[in-house]
Amino acid sequence: MKKAKSEASDWLRPEYKREDLGPIIRGKYAKKIFASSNVVVIDPSLSKVFPNEAAVNAALQGLVEVAQVSARLTHRPSRAPRKPTAA
């Protein structure tokens, strides 16, 4: 019966030394991954209102539409100033 190799012996071969591999940097690419990520975490209290991503997307799309319509309604066209009337 063969002996099972221990995981420690497979981890690093004898010809390699840890100091030859360079410093260990924890979270080396964390900032890059965070910047390229598009994951948004919503408040747990909102999960009752928005049960899935489709509900969140629909609500946000509706909000964008309302904002665009209201921006058009509040925009006043430029017009010539009124002339004073004689009393």
QUIFEN-V374844 format. One record per run of one state. SS is the DSSP state (A for helix, B for strand, O for the rest). FROM is the first residue (numbers start at 1). LEN is the number of residues. If there is no record, write none. Layout:
SS,FROM,LEN
SS,FROM,LEN
This chain:
O,1,6
A,7,5
O,12,6
A,18,4
O,22,8
A,30,7
O,37,7
A,44,5
O,49,4
A,53,22
O,75,13
